[in-house]
Amino acid sequence: MKKYIITGGIPLKGEVVVSGKKNSALKLIAATLLTSDSVIISNVPEVSDISKMIEILEFIGVAVCRLGNGEYKFKAERIDRTDIPKKLARKLAGAKVLIGPLLSRMGRVTYPEYSGGCRIGKTRPMNRHFAAFDKLGAKVSCRNGEWLVEGKLTGGELSFKINTVMGTENAILSSILARGETVILNAAQEPQVDDLIAMLKKMGATIKRDKKNPRKIIVTGVKKLHGAEHRVAFDEIEAGTLAVAAAVTEGDVVIKSVSAGILEPFLNKLSEVGVDVEISDSNIRVWCKNKKRLNPIRLETAPYPNFLTDWHPPFSVLLTKAHGISYIHETIWVNRLAYTCYLNRMGAKIERIKPSEANFRVLVSDDDYDLRKEGEPKTVAKITGPTPLKGAQLKVTDLRAGATLVIAALAAKGVSKVYGAEYVERGYEGFDEKLRRLGARIEVENSN
């Protein structure tokens, strides 16, 4: 297990370039299975989740060439096998997005019944994915701990009862080579979905969002895709994380290579709290004056173009500095607030309460949580501030919680030890190095 040793209380200052988005790159890499031609993808973040996805592709027979500086060439001229072993799938929740392209191209795929990922919900359900495959003519069965998905796909209309990003991506990937037209309703609007659509169109796919209804995606199947080159879009979650780090340390940071339009839901809340934001071209400057009085707010996560669930954990650190009571209502994952116990250990005053206790609607997007049987979950963080943070020993529970604890340690007085740095390395490229360049005192050590 790796750990970060962080000396807090140092304002972050300088410039930082945001990396390519891990959640985009994983799906783009999966899409390379749809053609036997070479596909070159650049701006791929060097994080452990990407390494795991590449390991799976190489296992099934794809030729992967590392060109350097985050650029890779993929050539799925032949696919030797269509089974994703439990050992590999257990390491990566995003591996399930391989089902769509493998099914589309090969007509058959087997996938472990239980796979990996951060434990921020009760499970990582597959039902939304399977409902989409079923609408396209595939048959799904489970035996000996494995899902078998097979069939010749034909276009159709499918509608997601609950908005799902990876479900939308799998529906797109499985319908590209299907015969006829596929209409996807209540489709996700997250930026990584549009990044996937952009690359598929370069490869020859016929796909578009409805201009009047952006939650409607129309795919007209084609017989074959060809090679292409594509650059991974910037990571809006990393950009938000760095912005919060600048604010909580009372620093002054220019975040480069981003789109303010995509970040608008996040930047609006940042400004509402009272943090200073300046936008110019593809750069965003974030700063917070020493001892500035920050405002408490109410915040609710929701699918894009609203405030994303992955922005929420880092934002909670900022709200410990606000004067008054703030509320964050997490509507996507019932266990996402687990990290708050560690912030309380550092001196924060955060109470987990039910949505109705804070006048929020009761809403749970986790398929495996039964409100009638289990009752209203405590998915609201009631944050009373300001509360100065102090150094502590901390344990990372998931990817975004890990970045959150790093930010809290940067803002705290004294030294913190954050165990589980490998969680952070799953999704943030060179996170510790970027922070050091901004003036942070952070070391990485292997711990026993």
C-alpha positions as CSV (number, residue, x, y, z in Angstrom):
1,M,0.0,0.0,0.0
2,K,1.3,3.5,-0.9
3,K,0.8,6.5,1.3
4,Y,1.0,10.3,0.8
5,I,2.8,12.3,3.5
6,I,1.5,15.8,3.3
7,T,2.5,19.0,5.2
8,G,-0.5,21.3,4.9
9,G,-1.1,25.0,5.2
10,I,0.8,26.1,2.1
11,P,-1.2,28.1,-0.5
12,L,-1.0,26.6,-4.0
13,K,0.2,29.0,-6.7
14,G,1.1,28.7,-10.3
15,E,-0.2,27.0,-13.5
16,V,-1.3,23.4,-14.1
17,V,-2.4,21.5,-17.2
18,V,-5.3,19.2,-16.9
19,S,-4.8,15.7,-18.3
20,G,-7.0,13.7,-20.7
21,K,-10.1,12.2,-19.1
22,K,-9.8,8.6,-17.8
23,N,-13.5,7.9,-18.1
24,S,-13.3,9.0,-21.8
25,A,-10.2,7.2,-22.6
26,L,-11.5,3.8,-21.3
27,K,-14.5,4.0,-23.7
28,L,-12.5,5.2,-26.6
29,I,-10.1,2.3,-26.2
30,A,-13.0,-0.1,-26.1
31,A,-14.3,1.4,-29.3
32,T,-11.2,0.3,-31.2
33,L,-12.5,-3.2,-31.1
34,L,-15.2,-2.2,-33.7
35,T,-12.6,-2.1,-36.5
36,S,-9.7,-4.2,-37.8
37,D,-8.0,-1.0,-38.9
38,S,-5.5,1.0,-36.7
39,V,-6.9,3.6,-34.3
40,I,-4.5,6.2,-32.8
41,I,-5.6,7.8,-29.5
42,S,-3.6,10.7,-28.0
43,N,-3.8,12.6,-24.7
44,V,-4.4,9.2,-22.9
45,P,-3.7,9.7,-19.1
46,E,-1.1,7.5,-17.7
47,V,-3.1,6.0,-14.8
48,S,-3.5,2.5,-13.5
49,D,-7.1,2.1,-14.8
50,I,-5.9,2.6,-18.4
51,S,-3.1,0.1,-17.9
52,K,-5.7,-2.5,-16.8
53,M,-7.9,-1.8,-19.8
54,I,-4.9,-2.2,-22.1
55,E,-4.0,-5.5,-20.4
56,I,-7.4,-6.8,-21.1
57,L,-7.2,-5.8,-24.8
58,E,-3.9,-7.5,-25.2
59,F,-5.3,-10.6,-23.5
60,I,-8.1,-10.9,-26.1
61,G,-5.6,-10.4,-29.0
62,V,-5.5,-6.7,-29.8
63,A,-2.1,-5.3,-30.8
64,V,-1.3,-2.2,-28.7
65,C,1.7,0.0,-29.5
66,R,2.7,2.7,-27.0
67,L,3.9,5.7,-29.1
68,G,4.9,7.8,-26.1
69,N,3.6,11.0,-24.5
70,G,0.2,9.5,-23.9
71,E,-0.3,8.3,-27.5
72,Y,-1.3,4.8,-28.4
73,K,-2.0,2.8,-31.5
74,F,-4.6,0.0,-31.3
75,K,-5.2,-2.6,-34.0
76,A,-7.9,-5.2,-33.4
77,E,-7.2,-7.0,-36.7
78,R,-8.1,-10.2,-35.0
79,I,-9.8,-11.0,-31.7
80,D,-8.7,-14.3,-30.3
81,R,-11.2,-14.6,-27.5
82,T,-14.4,-13.1,-26.3
83,D,-14.3,-13.9,-22.6
84,I,-13.2,-11.4,-20.0
85,P,-11.6,-13.3,-17.1
86,K,-12.7,-12.5,-13.5
87,K,-9.1,-11.7,-12.5
88,L,-8.9,-8.8,-15.0
89,A,-12.6,-7.6,-14.7
90,R,-12.3,-7.5,-10.9
91,K,-9.6,-4.8,-11.2
92,L,-11.7,-2.5,-13.4
93,A,-15.4,-1.5,-13.3
94,G,-15.0,0.1,-16.7
95,A,-14.2,-3.3,-18.3
96,K,-18.0,-3.9,-18.7
97,V,-18.0,-1.4,-21.6
98,L,-16.1,-4.0,-23.6
99,I,-19.3,-6.1,-23.8
100,G,-20.9,-3.7,-26.4
101,P,-18.2,-3.7,-29.0
102,L,-17.3,-7.4,-28.5
103,L,-21.0,-8.4,-28.9
104,S,-21.4,-6.1,-31.9
105,R,-18.3,-7.4,-33.8
106,M,-18.2,-11.1,-32.6
107,G,-21.8,-11.8,-31.6
108,R,-20.8,-13.3,-28.3
109,V,-19.1,-12.3,-25.0
110,T,-18.8,-13.8,-21.5
111,Y,-18.3,-11.5,-18.5
112,P,-17.9,-12.2,-14.8
113,E,-21.0,-11.9,-12.7
114,Y,-19.2,-9.7,-10.2
115,S,-16.6,-7.1,-11.3
116,G,-14.5,-4.4,-9.8
117,G,-14.8,-0.7,-9.0
118,C,-15.1,1.7,-6.1
119,R,-17.6,0.6,-3.5
120,I,-19.7,3.8,-3.5
121,G,-23.0,2.0,-4.2
122,K,-24.4,-1.3,-2.9
123,T,-23.2,-3.0,-6.1
124,R,-22.3,-2.1,-9.7
125,P,-25.5,-3.3,-11.3
126,M,-25.6,-4.7,-14.9
127,N,-29.4,-4.6,-15.5
128,R,-29.4,-1.3,-17.4
129,H,-26.8,-2.7,-19.8
130,F,-28.6,-6.0,-20.3
131,A,-31.9,-4.2,-20.9
132,A,-30.3,-2.3,-23.8
133,F,-28.7,-5.5,-25.3
134,D,-32.1,-7.2,-25.0
135,K,-33.8,-4.4,-27.0
136,L,-31.2,-5.0,-29.8
137,G,-31.9,-8.7,-30.0
138,A,-29.2,-10.2,-27.7
139,K,-29.9,-13.0,-25.3
140,V,-28.5,-12.8,-21.7
141,S,-28.0,-15.7,-19.4
142,C,-25.9,-16.4,-16.3
143,R,-24.2,-19.7,-15.4
144,N,-21.2,-20.7,-13.4
145,G,-20.7,-17.2,-12.2
146,E,-20.5,-15.7,-15.7
147,W,-22.9,-13.7,-17.9
148,L,-23.2,-14.9,-21.5
149,V,-24.4,-12.3,-23.9
150,E,-24.9,-13.4,-27.5
151,G,-26.9,-12.7,-30.7
152,K,-27.1,-10.9,-34.0
153,L,-28.0,-7.3,-33.3
154,T,-30.8,-5.4,-35.0
155,G,-31.6,-1.7,-34.3
156,G,-34.5,-0.8,-32.1
157,E,-35.8,1.7,-29.6
158,L,-34.6,1.6,-26.0
159,S,-35.2,3.8,-23.1
160,F,-33.3,3.9,-19.8
161,K,-35.6,4.2,-16.8
162,I,-32.7,5.7,-14.8
163,N,-30.0,7.8,-16.5
164,T,-26.8,5.8,-16.9
165,V,-23.5,6.9,-18.5
166,M,-21.8,3.5,-19.1
167,G,-25.2,2.0,-20.1
168,T,-25.6,4.7,-22.7
169,E,-22.0,4.1,-23.9
170,N,-22.6,0.3,-24.2
171,A,-25.8,0.9,-26.1
172,I,-24.0,3.1,-28.5
173,L,-21.1,0.7,-29.0
174,S,-23.4,-2.3,-29.5
175,S,-25.6,-0.5,-32.1
176,I,-23.0,1.0,-34.4
177,L,-22.7,-2.2,-36.5
178,A,-26.3,-3.4,-35.9
179,R,-28.7,-3.6,-38.8
180,G,-31.1,-0.6,-39.0
181,E,-31.7,2.4,-36.8
182,T,-31.3,2.5,-33.0
183,V,-33.0,5.2,-30.9
184,I,-31.6,5.6,-27.4
185,L,-33.9,7.6,-25.0
186,N,-33.0,9.2,-21.7
187,A,-29.4,8.9,-22.9
188,A,-26.6,10.4,-20.7
189,Q,-25.3,13.8,-21.6
190,E,-22.0,13.5,-19.9
191,P,-19.0,14.9,-21.8
192,Q,-17.3,11.5,-22.2
193,V,-20.4,10.3,-24.1
194,D,-20.0,13.1,-26.6
195,D,-16.2,12.4,-26.8
196,L,-17.0,8.8,-27.7
197,I,-19.6,9.9,-30.3
198,A,-17.0,12.2,-31.8
199,M,-14.4,9.4,-32.3
200,L,-17.0,7.0,-33.7
201,K,-18.0,9.5,-36.3
202,K,-14.4,9.8,-37.4
203,M,-14.4,6.0,-37.7
204,G,-17.4,6.2,-40.1
205,A,-20.3,5.8,-37.7
206,T,-23.6,7.5,-38.4
207,I,-24.7,8.8,-35.0
208,K,-26.2,12.0,-33.6
209,R,-27.9,13.6,-30.7
210,D,-31.4,15.1,-31.4
211,K,-31.0,18.9,-31.4
212,K,-34.4,19.4,-29.7
213,N,-33.9,16.6,-27.2
214,P,-30.3,16.0,-26.3
215,R,-31.2,13.0,-24.2
216,K,-32.1,11.2,-27.5
217,I,-29.4,9.6,-29.5
218,I,-30.0,8.1,-33.0
219,V,-27.6,5.5,-34.5
220,T,-27.9,4.2,-38.0
221,G,-26.0,1.0,-38.3
222,V,-23.1,0.7,-40.8
223,K,-21.5,-2.5,-42.1
224,K,-17.9,-1.5,-41.3
225,L,-15.8,1.1,-39.5
226,H,-12.4,2.3,-40.4
227,G,-9.4,3.6,-38.5
228,A,-9.1,7.2,-37.2
229,E,-7.1,9.5,-34.9
230,H,-8.6,11.1,-31.9
231,R,-7.5,13.2,-28.9
232,V,-9.0,12.4,-25.5
233,A,-11.0,15.4,-24.1
234,F,-9.9,17.1,-20.9
235,D,-10.9,15.7,-17.5
236,E,-13.5,18.0,-16.0
237,I,-13.4,16.1,-12.7
238,E,-9.6,16.7,-12.3
239,A,-10.1,20.4,-13.2
240,G,-12.7,20.7,-10.5
241,T,-10.5,18.9,-8.0
242,L,-7.6,21.3,-8.7
243,A,-9.9,24.3,-8.5
244,V,-11.0,23.2,-5.0
245,A,-7.4,22.6,-4.0
246,A,-6.5,26.2,-5.0
247,A,-9.5,27.6,-3.0
248,V,-9.1,25.6,0.2
249,T,-5.4,26.5,0.5
250,E,-6.2,30.2,-0.2
251,G,-4.0,30.0,-3.2
252,D,-4.0,31.3,-6.8
253,V,-3.9,28.8,-9.6
254,V,-4.4,28.9,-13.4
255,I,-5.9,25.7,-14.7
256,K,-5.1,25.2,-18.3
257,S,-6.5,23.2,-21.3
258,V,-10.1,23.2,-20.2
259,S,-13.5,24.3,-21.4
260,A,-15.4,26.7,-19.2
261,G,-18.7,25.6,-20.9
262,I,-18.3,22.0,-19.7
263,L,-17.3,23.2,-16.2
264,E,-20.2,25.7,-15.9
265,P,-22.3,23.7,-13.3
266,F,-19.2,23.4,-11.1
267,L,-18.0,27.0,-11.6
268,N,-21.4,28.4,-10.8
269,K,-21.3,26.7,-7.4
270,L,-17.7,27.8,-6.8
271,S,-18.8,31.4,-7.4
272,E,-21.8,31.0,-5.2
273,V,-19.6,30.0,-2.3
274,G,-17.5,33.1,-2.9
275,V,-14.4,31.8,-4.6
276,D,-12.9,34.1,-7.2
277,V,-13.0,32.7,-10.8
278,E,-11.6,34.3,-14.0
279,I,-12.1,32.7,-17.4
280,S,-9.9,33.3,-20.4
281,D,-9.7,31.2,-23.6
282,S,-9.0,27.6,-22.4
283,N,-7.8,28.7,-19.0
284,I,-9.5,29.3,-15.7
285,R,-7.9,31.2,-12.8
286,V,-9.1,30.3,-9.3
287,W,-8.1,32.1,-6.2
288,C,-9.3,32.8,-2.7
289,K,-8.1,35.7,-0.6
290,N,-6.7,35.1,2.8
291,K,-9.4,34.9,5.5
292,K,-12.2,35.6,2.9
293,R,-15.6,34.9,4.3
294,L,-17.2,32.1,2.3
295,N,-20.9,31.4,1.9
296,P,-22.7,28.2,2.9
297,I,-24.8,26.6,0.1
298,R,-27.2,23.8,-0.7
299,L,-26.0,21.4,-3.4
300,E,-27.6,18.4,-5.1
301,T,-25.8,16.0,-7.4
302,A,-27.5,14.9,-10.6
303,P,-26.5,13.7,-14.1
304,Y,-24.8,16.2,-16.4
305,P,-25.5,19.1,-17.3
306,N,-26.0,19.4,-13.5
307,F,-23.5,19.1,-10.7
308,L,-21.8,15.8,-11.1
309,T,-21.4,13.2,-8.3
310,D,-17.7,13.1,-8.8
311,W,-17.4,16.8,-8.1
312,H,-19.1,16.4,-4.7
313,P,-16.5,14.9,-2.4
314,P,-13.7,17.5,-3.1
315,F,-16.3,20.3,-2.8
316,S,-17.2,19.2,0.7
317,V,-13.7,20.2,1.9
318,L,-14.4,23.8,0.6
319,L,-17.7,23.9,2.5
320,T,-15.9,23.2,5.9
321,K,-14.5,26.8,5.4
322,A,-17.9,28.4,4.8
323,H,-19.6,30.4,7.5
324,G,-22.8,28.6,8.4
325,I,-24.5,25.3,7.5
326,S,-24.1,23.8,4.0
327,Y,-25.9,20.7,2.6
328,I,-24.7,18.3,-0.1
329,H,-27.4,15.8,-1.3
330,E,-25.8,12.8,-3.0
331,T,-28.4,11.3,-5.3
332,I,-26.3,8.8,-7.3
333,W,-24.4,6.5,-4.9
334,V,-25.8,5.6,-1.4
335,N,-22.3,5.0,0.1
336,R,-20.5,7.9,-1.4
337,L,-20.4,9.8,2.0
338,A,-18.2,7.2,3.7
339,Y,-15.2,9.6,3.4
340,T,-16.8,12.2,5.7
341,C,-15.7,10.3,8.8
342,Y,-12.1,11.0,8.0
343,L,-12.8,14.7,7.4
344,N,-14.4,14.7,10.9
345,R,-11.2,13.1,12.3
346,M,-9.4,16.2,10.9
347,G,-11.7,18.6,12.7
348,A,-14.6,19.0,10.3
349,K,-18.2,19.0,11.6
350,I,-20.1,16.8,9.1
351,E,-23.3,14.9,9.9
352,R,-24.9,12.4,7.6
353,I,-28.7,12.9,7.6
354,K,-31.7,11.8,5.5
355,P,-32.8,14.0,2.6
356,S,-36.2,14.8,4.1
357,E,-34.4,16.2,7.2
358,A,-32.8,18.9,5.0
359,N,-35.9,19.5,2.8
360,F,-34.5,17.6,-0.2
361,R,-36.6,15.1,-2.2
362,V,-35.9,11.5,-1.5
363,L,-34.1,10.2,-4.6
364,V,-31.8,7.2,-5.0
365,S,-30.4,6.2,-8.4
366,D,-28.7,3.0,-7.1
367,D,-30.7,0.2,-8.6
368,D,-29.9,-2.2,-5.8
369,Y,-31.2,0.0,-3.0
370,D,-34.8,-0.7,-2.1
371,L,-36.3,2.3,-0.4
372,R,-39.4,0.4,0.7
373,K,-37.4,-2.2,2.5
374,E,-34.4,-0.3,3.7
375,G,-35.9,3.1,4.3
376,E,-34.6,6.5,3.5
377,P,-30.8,6.5,3.3
378,K,-28.5,9.1,5.0
379,T,-27.3,10.6,1.7
380,V,-27.1,14.2,2.8
381,A,-23.9,15.8,4.3
382,K,-24.8,18.5,6.7
383,I,-21.6,20.6,7.0
384,T,-21.2,23.2,9.7
385,G,-18.4,25.7,9.3
386,P,-16.0,27.2,9.4
387,T,-13.9,24.4,11.1
388,P,-10.1,24.5,10.8
389,L,-8.6,21.2,9.8
390,K,-5.7,19.5,11.4
391,G,-3.3,16.8,10.2
392,A,-4.3,13.2,10.8
393,Q,-3.8,9.6,9.6
394,L,-6.3,8.9,6.9
395,K,-7.4,5.9,4.8
396,V,-8.6,6.2,1.2
397,T,-11.9,4.4,0.5
398,D,-12.3,5.1,-3.2
399,L,-10.9,7.2,-6.1
400,R,-12.7,10.5,-5.5
401,A,-12.5,10.2,-1.7
402,G,-8.8,9.8,-2.1
403,A,-8.4,13.1,-3.9
404,T,-10.7,14.6,-1.3
405,L,-8.5,13.5,1.6
406,V,-5.4,14.8,-0.2
407,I,-7.1,18.2,-0.6
408,A,-8.1,18.3,3.0
409,A,-4.5,17.4,4.0
410,L,-3.2,20.3,1.9
411,A,-5.6,22.7,3.7
412,A,-4.9,21.3,7.2
413,K,-2.5,22.5,9.8
414,G,0.3,20.0,10.4
415,V,1.2,16.7,8.7
416,S,-1.2,14.1,7.4
417,K,-0.6,10.5,6.3
418,V,-3.0,9.4,3.6
419,Y,-2.9,5.6,3.1
420,G,-4.1,4.1,-0.2
421,A,-2.5,6.4,-2.7
422,E,-3.0,3.7,-5.4
423,Y,-6.7,4.5,-5.4
424,V,-5.9,8.1,-6.5
425,E,-3.5,6.8,-9.1
426,R,-6.4,4.9,-10.7
427,G,-7.8,8.2,-12.1
428,Y,-5.5,11.2,-11.6
429,E,-2.4,11.4,-13.8
430,G,0.7,12.5,-11.8
431,F,-1.5,14.1,-9.2
432,D,1.2,14.4,-6.5
433,E,3.7,15.8,-9.0
434,K,1.2,18.4,-10.3
435,L,0.5,19.5,-6.7
436,R,4.3,19.7,-5.9
437,R,4.8,22.0,-8.9
438,L,2.1,24.3,-7.3
439,G,4.1,24.4,-4.1
440,A,2.6,21.6,-2.1
441,R,4.7,19.5,0.3
442,I,3.8,16.0,-0.6
443,E,5.8,12.8,-0.6
444,V,4.9,9.3,-1.7
445,E,6.1,6.3,0.2
446,N,5.4,2.5,0.2
447,S,3.9,1.5,3.5
448,N,3.7,-1.9,5.2
